[in-house]
């Protein structure tokens, strides 16, 4: 309601290959609400890769120069 959290992104490339990126478990204790715990990439109906966060630090301060041009 207050945040946009996509569940998946689907598309077909120029060769007609179907790609599906799935974002799983946004409310995990490992990642909080800022990113999904798992991200899966599917190619033509078969899982190609899965990334899973084991832990994160949401309090990390990032340098301001990362956000300026």
Residue pairs with C-beta under 8 A, 6 or more apart in sequence:
3 33
5 23
5 26
5 36
6 23
7 22
7 23
8 20
8 21
8 22
8 23
9 20
9 21
10 18
10 19
10 20
10 21
11 18
11 19
12 18
12 19
13 19
17 43
17 44
18 42
18 43
18 44
18 45
19 41
19 42
19 43
20 41
20 42
20 43
21 39
21 40
21 41
21 42
22 39
22 40
22 41
22 42
23 36
23 38
23 39
24 36
24 37
24 38
24 39
24 40
25 31
25 36
25 37
25 38
26 33
26 35
26 36
26 37
27 33
28 36
28 37
28 53
30 37
30 53
30 54
30 55
30 56
31 37
31 53
31 56
31 58
32 56
32 58
34 56
34 58
35 53
35 56
37 52
37 53
38 50
38 51
38 52
38 53
39 50
39 51
40 47
40 49
40 50
40 51
41 47
41 48
41 49
41 50
42 48
